[in-house]
Amino acid sequence: MKKTVVIFIIFISLVAGAFAFSLKANANHQNKIPATATQQKD
């Protein structure tokens, strides 16, 4: 029973870490696009 709980916690932490990483990547990607667009317009 304890093994399943530990595996479950590790799985949740991995999923949460991947989710946070994808959110950071999306935020950085969205921030870079307007910057390049404004530079091209100028």
PQR file with spaces between the fields and no chain letter, atoms N, CA, C, O and H, PARSE charges and radii, in Angstrom:
ATOM       1  N    MET     1       0.839   -1.202    0.000 -0.4000 1.5000
ATOM       2  CA   MET     1       0.000    0.000    0.000 -0.0000 2.0000
ATOM       3  C    MET     1       0.873    1.251    0.000  0.5500 1.7000
ATOM       4  O    MET     1       0.578    2.216   -0.705 -0.5500 1.4000
ATOM       5  N    LYS     2       1.942    1.234    0.787 -0.4000 1.5000
ATOM       6  CA   LYS     2       2.796    2.416    0.846 -0.0000 2.0000
ATOM       7  C    LYS     2       3.497    2.659   -0.491  0.5500 1.7000
ATOM       8  O    LYS     2       3.693    3.802   -0.903 -0.5500 1.4000
ATOM       9  H    LYS     2       2.181    0.450    1.359  0.4000 1.0000
ATOM      10  N    LYS     3       3.871    1.569   -1.160 -0.4000 1.5000
ATOM      11  CA   LYS     3       4.561    1.725   -2.451 -0.0000 2.0000
ATOM      12  C    LYS     3       3.668    2.445   -3.454  0.5500 1.7000
ATOM      13  O    LYS     3       4.133    3.320   -4.185 -0.5500 1.4000
ATOM      14  H    LYS     3       3.712    0.640   -0.825  0.4000 1.0000
ATOM      15  N    THR     4       2.397    2.084   -3.493 -0.4000 1.5000
ATOM      16  CA   THR     4       1.491    2.715   -4.454 -0.0000 2.0000
ATOM      17  C    THR     4       1.331    4.197   -4.142  0.5500 1.7000
ATOM      18  O    THR     4       1.233    5.019   -5.053 -0.5500 1.4000
ATOM      19  H    THR     4       2.020    1.373   -2.899  0.4000 1.0000
ATOM      20  N    VAL     5       1.304    4.541   -2.857 -0.4000 1.5000
ATOM      21  CA   VAL     5       1.163    5.946   -2.470 -0.0000 2.0000
ATOM      22  C    VAL     5       2.397    6.727   -2.904  0.5500 1.7000
ATOM      23  O    VAL     5       2.281    7.829   -3.441 -0.5500 1.4000
ATOM      24  H    VAL     5       1.383    3.874   -2.117  0.4000 1.0000
ATOM      25  N    VAL     6       3.578    6.160   -2.672 -0.4000 1.5000
ATOM      26  CA   VAL     6       4.820    6.843   -3.055 -0.0000 2.0000
ATOM      27  C    VAL     6       4.877    7.027   -4.567  0.5500 1.7000
ATOM      28  O    VAL     6       5.219    8.105   -5.052 -0.5500 1.4000
ATOM      29  H    VAL     6       3.672    5.266   -2.236  0.4000 1.0000
ATOM      30  N    ILE     7       4.544    5.982   -5.308 -0.4000 1.5000
ATOM      31  CA   ILE     7       4.550    6.074   -6.777 -0.0000 2.0000
ATOM      32  C    ILE     7       3.534    7.119   -7.231  0.5500 1.7000
ATOM      33  O    ILE     7       3.798    7.880   -8.162 -0.5500 1.4000
ATOM      34  H    ILE     7       4.266    5.106   -4.914  0.4000 1.0000
ATOM      35  N    PHE     8       2.376    7.157   -6.578 -0.4000 1.5000
ATOM      36  CA   PHE     8       1.337    8.124   -6.935 -0.0000 2.0000
ATOM      37  C    PHE     8       1.828    9.549   -6.700  0.5500 1.7000
ATOM      38  O    PHE     8       1.607   10.427   -7.534 -0.5500 1.4000
ATOM      39  H    PHE     8       2.162    6.539   -5.821  0.4000 1.0000
ATOM      40  N    ILE     9       2.501    9.786   -5.555 -0.4000 1.5000
ATOM      41  CA   ILE     9       3.019   11.122   -5.235 -0.0000 2.0000
ATOM      42  C    ILE     9       4.092   11.521   -6.244  0.5500 1.7000
ATOM      43  O    ILE     9       4.105   12.654   -6.723 -0.5500 1.4000
ATOM      44  H    ILE     9       2.680    9.073   -4.877  0.4000 1.0000
ATOM      45  N    ILE    10       4.990   10.593   -6.567 -0.4000 1.5000
ATOM      46  CA   ILE    10       6.048   10.894   -7.538 -0.0000 2.0000
ATOM      47  C    ILE    10       5.428   11.213   -8.896  0.5500 1.7000
ATOM      48  O    ILE    10       5.867   12.138   -9.580 -0.5500 1.4000
ATOM      49  H    ILE    10       4.980    9.672   -6.177  0.4000 1.0000
ATOM      50  N    PHE    11       4.412   10.450   -9.286 -0.4000 1.5000
ATOM      51  CA   PHE    11       3.750   10.679  -10.569 -0.0000 2.0000
ATOM      52  C    PHE    11       3.113   12.065  -10.608  0.5500 1.7000
ATOM      53  O    PHE    11       3.231   12.776  -11.606 -0.5500 1.4000
ATOM      54  H    PHE    11       4.055    9.699   -8.731  0.4000 1.0000
ATOM      55  N    ILE    12       2.436   12.450   -9.521 -0.4000 1.5000
ATOM      56  CA   ILE    12       1.794   13.768   -9.461 -0.0000 2.0000
ATOM      57  C    ILE    12       2.847   14.871   -9.534  0.5500 1.7000
ATOM      58  O    ILE    12       2.653   15.871  -10.226 -0.5500 1.4000
ATOM      59  H    ILE    12       2.340   11.873   -8.711  0.4000 1.0000
ATOM      60  N    SER    13       3.954   14.693   -8.827 -0.4000 1.5000
ATOM      61  CA   SER    13       5.005   15.720   -8.840 -0.0000 2.0000
ATOM      62  C    SER    13       5.595   15.858  -10.239  0.5500 1.7000
ATOM      63  O    SER    13       5.877   16.970  -10.685 -0.5500 1.4000
ATOM      64  H    SER    13       4.111   13.881   -8.265  0.4000 1.0000
ATOM      65  N    LEU    14       5.783   14.738  -10.936 -0.4000 1.5000
ATOM      66  CA   LEU    14       6.313   14.796  -12.305 -0.0000 2.0000
ATOM      67  C    LEU    14       5.327   15.500  -13.229  0.5500 1.7000
ATOM      68  O    LEU    14       5.724   16.333  -14.044 -0.5500 1.4000
ATOM      69  H    LEU    14       5.553   13.834  -10.574  0.4000 1.0000
ATOM      70  N    VAL    15       4.050   15.171  -13.105 -0.4000 1.5000
ATOM      71  CA   VAL    15       3.033   15.805  -13.956 -0.0000 2.0000
ATOM      72  C    VAL    15       2.954   17.304  -13.655  0.5500 1.7000
ATOM      73  O    VAL    15       2.862   18.123  -14.569 -0.5500 1.4000
ATOM      74  H    VAL    15       3.728   14.494  -12.443  0.4000 1.0000
ATOM      75  N    ALA    16       2.991   17.655  -12.369 -0.4000 1.5000
ATOM      76  CA   ALA    16       2.928   19.069  -11.999 -0.0000 2.0000
ATOM      77  C    ALA    16       4.150   19.807  -12.523  0.5500 1.7000
ATOM      78  O    ALA    16       4.034   20.935  -13.003 -0.5500 1.4000
ATOM      79  H    ALA    16       3.065   16.990  -11.626  0.4000 1.0000
ATOM      80  N    GLY    17       5.315   19.188  -12.436 -0.4000 1.5000
ATOM      81  CA   GLY    17       6.538   19.822  -12.939 -0.0000 2.0000
ATOM      82  C    GLY    17       6.479   20.013  -14.443  0.5500 1.7000
ATOM      83  O    GLY    17       6.862   21.067  -14.951 -0.5500 1.4000
ATOM      84  H    GLY    17       5.409   18.272  -12.046  0.4000 1.0000
ATOM      85  N    ALA    18       6.005   19.009  -15.155 -0.4000 1.5000
ATOM      86  CA   ALA    18       5.890   19.122  -16.612 -0.0000 2.0000
ATOM      87  C    ALA    18       4.861   20.188  -16.981  0.5500 1.7000
ATOM      88  O    ALA    18       5.056   20.938  -17.937 -0.5500 1.4000
ATOM      89  H    ALA    18       5.694   18.153  -14.742  0.4000 1.0000
ATOM      90  N    PHE    19       3.765   20.255  -16.221 -0.4000 1.5000
ATOM      91  CA   PHE    19       2.729   21.249  -16.496 -0.0000 2.0000
ATOM      92  C    PHE    19       3.266   22.660  -16.270  0.5500 1.7000
ATOM      93  O    PHE    19       3.020   23.555  -17.079 -0.5500 1.4000
ATOM      94  H    PHE    19       3.607   19.646  -15.444  0.4000 1.0000
ATOM      95  N    ALA    20       4.004   22.865  -15.167 -0.4000 1.5000
ATOM      96  CA   ALA    20       4.584   24.180  -14.887 -0.0000 2.0000
ATOM      97  C    ALA    20       5.609   24.541  -15.956  0.5500 1.7000
ATOM      98  O    ALA    20       5.681   25.694  -16.381 -0.5500 1.4000
ATOM      99  H    ALA    20       4.204   22.138  -14.510  0.4000 1.0000
ATOM     100  N    PHE    21       6.402   23.563  -16.394 -0.4000 1.5000
ATOM     101  CA   PHE    21       7.411   23.820  -17.429 -0.0000 2.0000
ATOM     102  C    PHE    21       6.740   24.225  -18.735  0.5500 1.7000
ATOM     103  O    PHE    21       7.212   25.137  -19.414 -0.5500 1.4000
ATOM     104  H    PHE    21       6.343   22.626  -16.049  0.4000 1.0000
ATOM     105  N    SER    22       5.643   23.557  -19.095 -0.4000 1.5000
ATOM     106  CA   SER    22       4.934   23.894  -20.338 -0.0000 2.0000
ATOM     107  C    SER    22       4.310   25.279  -20.229  0.5500 1.7000
ATOM     108  O    SER    22       4.276   26.017  -21.213 -0.5500 1.4000
ATOM     109  H    SER    22       5.260   22.816  -18.544  0.4000 1.0000
ATOM     110  N    LEU    23       3.813   25.643  -19.042 -0.4000 1.5000
ATOM     111  CA   LEU    23       3.248   26.981  -18.862 -0.0000 2.0000
ATOM     112  C    LEU    23       4.333   28.031  -19.032  0.5500 1.7000
ATOM     113  O    LEU    23       4.103   29.053  -19.680 -0.5500 1.4000
ATOM     114  H    LEU    23       3.840   25.043  -18.243  0.4000 1.0000
ATOM     115  N    LYS    24       5.524   27.799  -18.456 -0.4000 1.5000
ATOM     116  CA   LYS    24       6.635   28.738  -18.610 -0.0000 2.0000
ATOM     117  C    LYS    24       7.035   28.854  -20.073  0.5500 1.7000
ATOM     118  O    LYS    24       7.290   29.955  -20.561 -0.5500 1.4000
ATOM     119  H    LYS    24       5.711   26.970  -17.930  0.4000 1.0000
ATOM     120  N    ALA    25       7.093   27.728  -20.777 -0.4000 1.5000
ATOM     121  CA   ALA    25       7.471   27.740  -22.190 -0.0000 2.0000
ATOM     122  C    ALA    25       6.438   28.521  -22.997  0.5500 1.7000
ATOM     123  O    ALA    25       6.805   29.301  -23.876 -0.5500 1.4000
ATOM     124  H    ALA    25       6.886   26.834  -20.380  0.4000 1.0000
ATOM     125  N    ASN    26       5.160   28.324  -22.713 -0.4000 1.5000
ATOM     126  CA   ASN    26       4.113   29.047  -23.438 -0.0000 2.0000
ATOM     127  C    ASN    26       4.184   30.540  -23.136  0.5500 1.7000
ATOM     128  O    ASN    26       4.002   31.357  -24.039 -0.5500 1.4000
ATOM     129  H    ASN    26       4.862   27.690  -21.999  0.4000 1.0000
ATOM     130  N    ALA    27       4.445   30.911  -21.886 -0.4000 1.5000
ATOM     131  CA   ALA    27       4.538   32.320  -21.518 -0.0000 2.0000
ATOM     132  C    ALA    27       5.721   32.971  -22.227  0.5500 1.7000
ATOM     133  O    ALA    27       5.594   34.071  -22.765 -0.5500 1.4000
ATOM     134  H    ALA    27       4.593   30.248  -21.152  0.4000 1.0000
ATOM     135  N    ASN    28       6.864   32.300  -22.230 -0.4000 1.5000
ATOM     136  CA   ASN    28       8.038   32.844  -22.910 -0.0000 2.0000
ATOM     137  C    ASN    28       7.779   32.948  -24.406  0.5500 1.7000
ATOM     138  O    ASN    28       8.189   33.922  -25.038 -0.5500 1.4000
ATOM     139  H    ASN    28       6.968   31.407  -21.793  0.4000 1.0000
ATOM     140  N    HIS    29       7.111   31.970  -24.975 -0.4000 1.5000
ATOM     141  CA   HIS    29       6.831   31.968  -26.412 -0.0000 2.0000
ATOM     142  C    HIS    29       5.897   33.128  -26.756  0.5500 1.7000
ATOM     143  O    HIS    29       6.103   33.810  -27.761 -0.5500 1.4000
ATOM     144  H    HIS    29       6.778   31.179  -24.462  0.4000 1.0000
ATOM     145  N    GLN    30       4.878   33.355  -25.935 -0.4000 1.5000
ATOM     146  CA   GLN    30       3.932   34.437  -26.196 -0.0000 2.0000
ATOM     147  C    GLN    30       4.599   35.793  -26.013  0.5500 1.7000
ATOM     148  O    GLN    30       4.255   36.743  -26.716 -0.5500 1.4000
ATOM     149  H    GLN    30       4.711   32.801  -25.119  0.4000 1.0000
ATOM     150  N    ASN    31       5.541   35.906  -25.089 -0.4000 1.5000
ATOM     151  CA   ASN    31       6.220   37.180  -24.870 -0.0000 2.0000
ATOM     152  C    ASN    31       7.180   37.494  -26.004  0.5500 1.7000
ATOM     153  O    ASN    31       7.374   38.662  -26.342 -0.5500 1.4000
ATOM     154  H    ASN    31       5.821   35.134  -24.518  0.4000 1.0000
ATOM     155  N    LYS    32       7.786   36.468  -26.600 -0.4000 1.5000
ATOM     156  CA   LYS    32       8.769   36.698  -27.659 -0.0000 2.0000
ATOM     157  C    LYS    32       8.096   37.146  -28.952  0.5500 1.7000
ATOM     158  O    LYS    32       8.661   37.952  -29.691 -0.5500 1.4000
ATOM     159  H    LYS    32       7.628   35.520  -26.326  0.4000 1.0000
ATOM     160  N    ILE    33       6.910   36.644  -29.232 -0.4000 1.5000
ATOM     161  CA   ILE    33       6.258   36.958  -30.515 -0.0000 2.0000
ATOM     162  C    ILE    33       5.927   38.456  -30.625  0.5500 1.7000
ATOM     163  O    ILE    33       6.278   39.058  -31.641 -0.5500 1.4000
ATOM     164  H    ILE    33       6.451   35.989  -28.631  0.4000 1.0000
ATOM     165  N    PRO    34       5.276   39.090  -29.644 -0.5600 1.5000
ATOM     166  CA   PRO    34       4.978   40.525  -29.777  0.2800 2.0000
ATOM     167  C    PRO    34       6.250   41.359  -29.866  0.5500 1.7000
ATOM     168  O    PRO    34       6.270   42.372  -30.565 -0.5500 1.4000
ATOM     169  N    ALA    35       7.307   40.956  -29.175 -0.4000 1.5000
ATOM     170  CA   ALA    35       8.559   41.719  -29.206 -0.0000 2.0000
ATOM     171  C    ALA    35       9.124   41.722  -30.623  0.5500 1.7000
ATOM     172  O    ALA    35       9.516   42.774  -31.128 -0.5500 1.4000
ATOM     173  H    ALA    35       7.291   40.133  -28.607  0.4000 1.0000
ATOM     174  N    THR    36       9.170   40.569  -31.264 -0.4000 1.5000
ATOM     175  CA   THR    36       9.705   40.500  -32.627 -0.0000 2.0000
ATOM     176  C    THR    36       8.761   41.218  -33.586  0.5500 1.7000
ATOM     177  O    THR    36       9.215   41.836  -34.549 -0.5500 1.4000
ATOM     178  H    THR    36       8.851   39.715  -30.854  0.4000 1.0000
ATOM     179  N    ALA    37       7.463   41.145  -33.339 -0.4000 1.5000
ATOM     180  CA   ALA    37       6.499   41.797  -34.227 -0.0000 2.0000
ATOM     181  C    ALA    37       6.664   43.315  -34.156  0.5500 1.7000
ATOM     182  O    ALA    37       6.633   43.994  -35.183 -0.5500 1.4000
ATOM     183  H    ALA    37       7.094   40.643  -32.557  0.4000 1.0000
ATOM     184  N    THR    38       6.838   43.846  -32.945 -0.4000 1.5000
ATOM     185  CA   THR    38       6.990   45.297  -32.803 -0.0000 2.0000
ATOM     186  C    THR    38       8.312   45.749  -33.411  0.5500 1.7000
ATOM     187  O    THR    38       8.385   46.827  -34.001 -0.5500 1.4000
ATOM     188  H    THR    38       6.862   43.295  -32.111  0.4000 1.0000
ATOM     189  N    GLN    39       9.348   44.942  -33.275 -0.4000 1.5000
ATOM     190  CA   GLN    39      10.641   45.306  -33.860 -0.0000 2.0000
ATOM     191  C    GLN    39      10.545   45.333  -35.381  0.5500 1.7000
ATOM     192  O    GLN    39      11.125   46.207  -36.025 -0.5500 1.4000
ATOM     193  H    GLN    39       9.288   44.067  -32.795  0.4000 1.0000
ATOM     194  N    GLN    40       9.825   44.394  -35.950 -0.4000 1.5000
ATOM     195  CA   GLN    40       9.679   44.358  -37.405 -0.0000 2.0000
ATOM     196  C    GLN    40       8.853   45.550  -37.886  0.5500 1.7000
ATOM     197  O    GLN    40       9.129   46.105  -38.949 -0.5500 1.4000
ATOM     198  H    GLN    40       9.353   43.684  -35.427  0.4000 1.0000
ATOM     199  N    LYS    41       7.848   45.944  -37.113 -0.4000 1.5000
ATOM     200  CA   LYS    41       7.019   47.089  -37.512 -0.0000 2.0000
ATOM     201  C    LYS    41       7.837   48.375  -37.488  0.5500 1.7000
ATOM     202  O    LYS    41       7.708   49.212  -38.380 -0.5500 1.4000
ATOM     203  H    LYS    41       7.624   45.493  -36.249  0.4000 1.0000
ATOM     204  N    ASP    42       8.671   48.530  -36.476 -0.4000 1.5000
ATOM     205  CA   ASP    42       9.485   49.748  -36.383 -0.0000 2.0000
ATOM     206  C    ASP    42      10.471   49.779  -37.541  0.5500 1.7000
ATOM     207  O    ASP    42      11.257   50.720  -37.657 -0.5500 1.4000
ATOM     208  H    ASP    42       8.776   47.850  -35.751  0.4000 1.0000
